[in-house]
């Protein structure tokens, strides 16, 4: 994959200025992985852990490799081959967002709602 200076600088800014606030709900979603099988995706993540341990450890919700090929130009047969993988990646992202939202909702409730109710 490609890792631009702009992406590196953005992540560094986030890590420096917001680590305590968002590390628990942070995830890295690596796109363009439609041609990688499950083992290759795991290897990509393991390589990131080895070469960029600070990024890996910052992403408490994990690193997720996904792929969404442009199926509009594919034959029906080829589209069917990709369909299961696309649906699996879509569901993984749905669950990731859902779990992050729940964490944020619970944290907000813990900091804002419950203290006011208990007084």
C-alpha positions in Angstrom: 0.0 0.0 0.0 0.8 3.7 -0.2 1.4 5.7 2.9 1.7 9.4 2.0 3.4 12.1 4.0 0.1 13.8 4.5 -1.4 10.7 6.1 1.7 10.2 8.3 1.5 13.9 9.4 -2.2 13.7 10.1 -1.8 10.6 12.2 1.1 12.1 14.1 -1.0 15.2 14.8 -3.9 13.1 16.1 -1.6 10.9 18.3 0.2 14.0 19.7 -2.9 16.1 20.4 -5.8 13.6 21.0 -4.4 10.3 22.2 -6.1 10.2 25.5 -9.5 11.1 24.0 -9.6 8.8 20.9 -7.1 6.0 21.1 -9.8 3.6 22.6 -12.1 4.1 19.7 -9.5 4.4 16.9 -9.1 1.9 14.1 -7.1 2.0 10.9 -9.0 0.9 7.9 -6.8 -0.1 5.0 -8.6 0.0 1.7 -7.6 -1.5 -1.7 -7.2 -5.0 -0.2 -9.6 -6.8 -2.5 -6.9 -8.8 -4.1 -5.5 -10.1 -0.8 -6.7 -13.3 0.8 -7.2 -13.6 4.5 -3.6 -14.7 5.1 -2.2 -11.8 3.1 -4.3 -9.4 5.0 -3.1 -10.8 8.3 0.5 -10.5 7.1 -0.1 -6.9 6.1 -1.3 -6.2 9.6 1.6 -8.1 11.2 4.1 -6.1 9.1 2.5 -2.9 10.3 2.9 -4.1 13.9 6.6 -4.8 13.3 7.5 -1.7 11.4 5.1 0.8 13.0 4.4 -0.4 16.5 3.3 3.0 17.8 0.6 3.2 15.1 -0.4 -0.4 15.8 -0.7 0.2 19.6 -2.6 3.5 19.1 -5.4 1.8 17.2 -7.2 0.1 20.1 -10.0 -1.0 17.8 -7.5 -2.7 15.5 -6.3 -2.6 12.0 -8.7 -3.7 9.3 -7.9 -4.6 5.7 -10.9 -4.3 3.4 -11.5 -4.3 -0.3 -14.4 -3.0 -2.4 -13.6 -3.5 -6.1 -15.5 -1.6 -8.7 -17.9 -4.4 -9.8 -19.8 -2.2 -12.3 -17.5 -3.3 -15.1 -17.2 -6.9 -14.1 -19.0 -9.8 -15.6 -21.8 -11.3 -13.5 -19.7 -14.4 -12.7 -16.7 -12.4 -11.5 -19.0 -10.1 -9.4 -20.4 -13.2 -7.7 -16.9 -14.3 -6.8 -16.2 -11.0 -5.0 -19.7 -10.7 -3.5 -19.0 -12.8 -0.3 -15.8 -10.9 0.4 -17.5 -7.6 -0.1 -20.4 -8.5 2.2 -17.9 -9.8 4.9 -15.9 -6.5 4.7 -19.1 -4.4 4.9 -20.2 -6.3 8.0 -16.8 -6.0 9.6 -16.9 -2.2 9.1 -20.5 -2.0 10.4 -19.5 -3.9 13.6 -16.5 -1.7 14.0 -18.6 1.5 13.8 -21.2 0.1 16.0 -18.8 -1.0 18.8 -17.0 2.4 18.6 -20.3 4.3 18.8 -21.3 2.2 21.9 -18.0 3.0 23.6 -18.5 6.7 22.9 -22.2 6.6 24.1 -21.1 4.8 27.3 -18.3 7.3 27.9 -20.6 10.3 27.4 -23.2 8.8 29.7 -20.5 8.1 32.3 -19.1 11.6 32.2 -22.3 13.7 31.6 -25.5 11.8 32.3 -24.9 9.6 35.3 -23.2 12.2 37.5 -26.2 14.5 37.1 -28.7 11.7 37.8 -26.9 10.6 41.0 -26.8 14.1 42.6 
